[in-house]
């Protein structure tokens, strides 16, 4: 069993309460638009980090992380990409990776919209953790944590707080 903390679109700053929310996670996954090396350093120093680069990320981040990250955790194959779309509206790159890899879990970011939904056609769970940063169109800062136990994805929890308020956990 492994507990995962999932975030995206930090755009260079982690929100208040992030480390409290992610404290009991075994790994942190970042679905792109990290923003700067400081965010990588903070997260990687705190917990093991897996990530992809996003459209705002510079050369330094693009050299550290792939466009598409494909990996296994327990018995779950994961495909993570920053700009991936969602069931019925995947990008070309995401659709190709899904068809080739046949993941059980597909993760994307970019939209700044929290979305967790099952894709019946591709038999996978789609997760977009929304946006954890201060910059963008979103009104709420969101992150997700969940458990992978063998081939099951359970205990999905959402961190949500108003982007314009300060403080810790909601």
MITIKOL-525443 format. One record per residue: z, y negated, x negated of N, C-alpha, C in turn; residue number from 1. Coordinates in steps of 0.05 Angstrom, whole numbers, plus 5000, padded with zeros to 4 digits. Layout:
BEGIN
R  n_c3  n_c2  n_c1  ca_c3  ca_c2  ca_c1  c_c3  c_c2  c_c1  pos
R     Z     Y     X      Z      Y      X     Z     Y     X  NUM
...
This chain:
BEGIN
R  n_c3  n_c2  n_c1  ca_c3  ca_c2  ca_c1  c_c3  c_c2  c_c1  pos
R  5000  5024  4983   5000   5000   5000  5000  4975  4982    1
R  4983  4956  4990   4982   4931   4975  4980  4908  4994    2
R  4995  4887  4988   4996   4863   5005  4978  4841  4992    3
R  4960  4831  5007   4940   4812   4998  4945  4784  5009    4
R  4943  4763  4993   4942   4736   5002  4913  4726  4999    5
R  4902  4715  5020   4874   4706   5020  4872  4677  5027    6
R  4858  4662  5010   4853   4634   5015  4825  4626  5006    7
R  4817  4602  5014   4791   4592   5007  4791  4561  5008    8
R  4771  4549  4996   4767   4521   4999  4791  4504  4992    9
R  4803  4509  4969   4826   4493   4960  4817  4466  4950   10
R  4792  4465  4940   4780   4440   4930  4799  4425  4911   11
R  4812  4441  4894   4828   4429   4872  4857  4425  4877   12
R  4867  4433  4900   4896   4429   4906  4907  4451  4925   13
R  4929  4462  4917   4942   4482   4934  4961  4467  4954   14
R  4963  4477  4978   4980   4464   4998  5009  4469  4994   15
R  5026  4451  5003   5055   4456   5004  5060  4481  5019   16
R  5077  4498  5009   5084   4523   5022  5067  4547  5014   17
R  5046  4542  4998   5028   4564   4990  5043  4586  4975   18
R  5059  4578  4956   5073   4599   4940  5094  4614  4956   19
R  5106  4600  4975   5126   4614   4992  5111  4635  5010   20
R  5088  4627  5021   5073   4645   5038  5062  4669  5023   21
R  5054  4664  4998   5042   4685   4981  5062  4701  4964   22
R  5087  4693  4966   5108   4705   4949  5109  4735  4948   23
R  5107  4748  4971   5110   4777   4972  5083  4792  4970   24
R  5062  4778  4964   5036   4790   4960  5034  4803  4932   25
R  5018  4824  4930   5013   4837   4905  4990  4824  4890   26
R  4970  4814  4905   4946   4801   4894  4940  4777  4911   27
R  4925  4758  4899   4914   4736   4914  4884  4737  4910   28
R  4870  4733  4933   4841   4732   4933  4833  4704  4941   29
R  4814  4692  4927   4804   4665   4933  4774  4667  4938   30
R  4766  4658  4962   4738   4661   4971  4721  4636  4965   31
R  4727  4623  4943   4709   4602   4933  4716  4574  4940   32
R  4702  4555  4927   4708   4526   4928  4737  4522  4918   33
R  4741  4533  4894   4768   4532   4881  4773  4503  4873   34
R  4754  4490  4861   4757   4462   4855  4762  4455  4826   35
R  4780  4470  4813   4786   4464   4785  4801  4487  4772   36
R  4802  4486  4746   4816   4507   4730  4846  4507  4735   37
R  4857  4485  4742   4886   4484   4747  4894  4502  4770   38
R  4879  4503  4792   4884   4520   4814  4883  4550  4805   39
R  4862  4556  4789   4860   4583   4779  4885  4590  4762   40
R  4893  4572  4745   4916   4577   4728  4941  4581  4744   41
R  4946  4564  4764   4970   4566   4780  4971  4593  4795   42
R  4948  4601  4807   4948   4626   4822  4950  4650  4804   43
R  4934  4650  4782   4934   4673   4764  4960  4677  4750   44
R  4974  4656  4745   5001   4657   4733  5021  4669  4752   45
R  5017  4663  4778   5035   4672   4799  5031  4701  4807   46
R  5006  4710  4811   4999   4737   4819  4971  4743  4808   47
R  4964  4769  4806   4937   4776   4798  4917  4764  4818   48
R  4895  4753  4807   4876   4738   4823  4848  4750  4822   49
R  4835  4752  4845   4807   4760   4848  4794  4736  4862   50
R  4770  4729  4854   4757   4706   4866  4727  4707  4864   51
R  4714  4689  4878   4685   4683   4876  4683  4653  4872   52
R  4661  4644  4861   4657   4615   4860  4643  4605  4885   53
R  4648  4580  4891   4636   4567   4914  4616  4546  4906   54
R  4604  4533  4926   4583   4513   4920  4593  4488  4906   55
R  4619  4482  4907   4629   4458   4893  4639  4464  4865   56
R  4641  4490  4859   4653   4498   4833  4634  4493  4810   57
R  4646  4483  4788   4630   4477   4765  4625  4501  4747   58
R  4612  4496  4725   4604   4517   4706  4628  4533  4696   59
R  4651  4519  4691   4675   4534   4680  4684  4556  4700   60
R  4684  4550  4725   4692   4570   4746  4671  4590  4750   61
R  4646  4582  4749   4623   4601   4753  4621  4621  4730   62
R  4631  4613  4706   4631   4632   4684  4654  4652  4686   63
R  4675  4645  4701   4698   4663   4705  4695  4683  4728   64
R  4682  4674  4749   4680   4690   4774  4652  4693  4783   65
R  4646  4715  4797   4618   4720   4806  4612  4706  4833   66
R  4586  4705  4840   4578   4696   4866  4587  4715  4887   67
R  4584  4741  4882   4592   4762   4901  4611  4780  4885   68
R  4634  4786  4896   4654   4804   4884  4656  4828  4901   69
R  4650  4851  4890   4651   4877   4904  4671  4894  4890   70
R  4691  4904  4905   4712   4920   4892  4725  4938  4913   71
R  4741  4957  4903   4756   4975   4920  4786  4969  4917   72
R  4800  4970  4939   4829   4968   4940  4838  4990  4958   73
R  4855  5008  4947   4862   5032   4961  4836  5046  4968   74
R  4831  5052  4994   4807   5065   5002  4788  5045  5017   75
R  4791  5020  5013   4776   4999   5027  4757  4986  5007   76
R  4731  4987  5014   4711   4972   4998  4710  4944  5009   77
R  4710  4924  4990   4710   4896   4997  4686  4882  4986   78
R  4673  4866  5002   4652   4848   4992  4662  4820  4998   79
R  4663  4803  4977   4672   4775   4981  4651  4756  4969   80
R  4644  4736  4985   4625   4716   4977  4633  4689  4990   81
R  4627  4667  4978   4636   4642   4989  4620  4634  5015   82
R  4594  4632  5012   4577   4625   5035  4565  4651  5046   83
R  4578  4662  5067   4570   4688   5077  4563  4689  5107   84
R  4572  4669  5121   4568   4669   5150  4588  4688  5163   85
R  4581  4698  5186   4599   4716   5202  4582  4734  5219   86
R  4594  4755  5231   4578   4774   5246  4558  4761  5265   87
R  4533  4771  5262   4511   4760   5278  4497  4736  5265   88
R  4510  4724  5245   4500   4700   5232  4505  4701  5202   89
R  4501  4724  5189   4505   4726   5161  4483  4712  5145   90
R  4489  4702  5121   4469   4691   5104  4452  4714  5093   91
R  4429  4708  5081   4412   4729   5070  4427  4745  5049   92
R  4441  4731  5031   4456   4745   5009  4477  4763  5020   93
R  4492  4753  5040   4514   4769   5052  4502  4794  5066   94
R  4482  4790  5082   4470   4812   5097  4460  4833  5077   95
R  4447  4825  5056   4437   4845   5036  4460  4860  5023   96
R  4482  4846  5016   4505   4859   5004  4519  4878  5024   97
R  4521  4870  5049   4533   4887   5069  4516  4912  5074   98
R  4490  4909  5076   4473   4933   5080  4473  4952  5056   99
R  4474  4941  5032   4474   4957   5008  4501  4970  5003  100
R  4523  4955  5005   4550   4964   4997  4565  4978  5020  101
R  4559  4971  5045   4573   4982   5068  4604  4979  5066  102
R  4613  4954  5063   4642   4950   5060  4657  4954  5086  103
R  4682  4959  5083   4700   4960   5107  4711  4932  5112  104
R  4712  4915  5091   4723   4888   5093  4703  4868  5081  105
R  4694  4848  5096   4676   4828   5087  4691  4801  5088  106
R  4692  4787  5066   4707   4761   5064  4687  4739  5056  107
R  4689  4717  5070   4675   4693   5063  4692  4668  5067  108
R  4683  4646  5057   4697   4621   5061  4677  4600  5071  109
R  4677  4576  5060   4658   4555   5063  4659  4540  5089  110
R  4663  4552  5112   4661   4539   5138  4686  4522  5144  111
R  4708  4527  5130   4734   4514   5135  4745  4521  5163  112
R  4734  4543  5174   4743   4552   5200  4755  4580  5197  113
R  4780  4583  5205   4793   4609   5204  4780  4627  5224  114
R  4771  4651  5215   4757   4669   5233  4763  4698  5223  115
R  4774  4714  5241   4779   4742   5235  4767  4758  5259  116
R  4747  4774  5253   4734   4788   5275  4722  4814  5265  117
R  4719  4833  5284   4707   4859   5277  4677  4857  5282  118
R  4662  4867  5263   4633   4869   5266  4626  4898  5273  119
R  4621  4902  5299   4615   4929   5309  4589  4941  5297  120
R  4569  4924  5294   4544   4933   5283  4546  4944  5255  121
R  4561  4930  5238   4564   4939   5210  4590  4954  5205  122
R  4606  4958  5225   4631   4972   5223  4649  4962  5201  123
R  4654  4935  5202   4671   4923   5182  4688  4901  5195  124
R  4709  4894  5181   4726   4871   5189  4717  4847  5173  125
R  4711  4826  5187   4704   4800   5174  4728  4782  5174  126
R  4734  4770  5151   4755   4750   5148  4745  4726  5134  127
R  4751  4703  5146   4747   4677   5133  4774  4663  5136  128
R  4788  4658  5114   4815   4646   5116  4816  4617  5123  129
R  4793  4604  5129   4793   4576   5134  4795  4560  5108  130
R  4809  4538  5109   4811   4520   5085  4840  4515  5079  131
R  4846  4519  5053   4874   4514   5044  4877  4487  5030  132
R  4855  4473  5026   4856   4447   5012  4858  4423  5031  133
R  4860  4400  5018   4864   4375   5033  4837  4363  5041  134
R  4815  4371  5029   4790   4357   5033  4771  4374  5050  135
R  4758  4361  5069   4738   4374   5086  4742  4366  5115  136
R  4727  4380  5132   4727   4374   5161  4750  4385  5177  137
R  4764  4403  5165   4785   4418   5180  4809  4400  5186  138
R  4822  4406  5208   4847   4392   5217  4872  4408  5208  139
R  4869  4434  5205   4891   4452   5198  4886  4464  5171  140
R  4907  4466  5155   4906   4482   5130  4914  4510  5138  141
R  4897  4529  5129   4902   4557   5136  4899  4576  5112  142
R  4914  4597  5112   4912   4619   5093  4919  4645  5109  143
R  4913  4668  5097   4918   4693   5111  4932  4712  5091  144
R  4949  4729  5101   4959   4751   5085  4958  4776  5103  145
R  4954  4799  5089   4951   4824   5103  4957  4847  5085  146
R  4958  4871  5096   4965   4895   5081  4941  4914  5082  147
R  4935  4926  5059   4916   4949   5058  4932  4973  5050  148
R  4931  4993  5068   4946   5018   5063  4926  5041  5067  149
R  4918  5053  5045   4897   5073   5045  4871  5061  5055  150
R  4862  5068  5080   4838   5056   5091  4844  5038  5115  151
R  4869  5030  5118   4877   5013   5141  4883  4985  5132  152
R  4874  4966  5148   4880   4937   5144  4899  4929  5166  153
R  4923  4922  5159   4944   4916   5180  4960  4891  5173  154
R  4979  4885  5190   4998   4864   5186  4986  4837  5179  155
R  4964  4830  5193   4951   4805   5187  4968  4781  5197  156
R  4974  4763  5179   4990   4739   5186  4975  4714  5177  157
R  4978  4693  5192   4964   4668   5186  4984  4646  5180  158
R  4979  4631  5158   4993   4607   5151  4977  4584  5163  159
R  4989  4567  5178   4975   4544   5190  4993  4520  5191  160
R  4983  4498  5182   4998   4473   5184  4979  4449  5187  161
R  4988  4428  5199   4972   4405   5202  4965  4393  5175  162
R  4940  4387  5170   4931   4377   5144  4944  4350  5138  163
R  4952  4335  5157   4961   4308   5152  4991  4306  5151  164
R  5006  4329  5152   5034   4329   5150  5042  4341  5123  165
R  5066  4334  5113   5075   4347   5089  5098  4366  5096  166
R  5105  4382  5077   5127   4401   5081  5120  4429  5074  167
R  5137  4447  5080   5133   4475   5072  5120  4491  5094  168
R  5130  4515  5098   5118   4533   5117  5121  4522  5145  169
R  5101  4528  5162   5102   4518   5190  5125  4530  5205  170
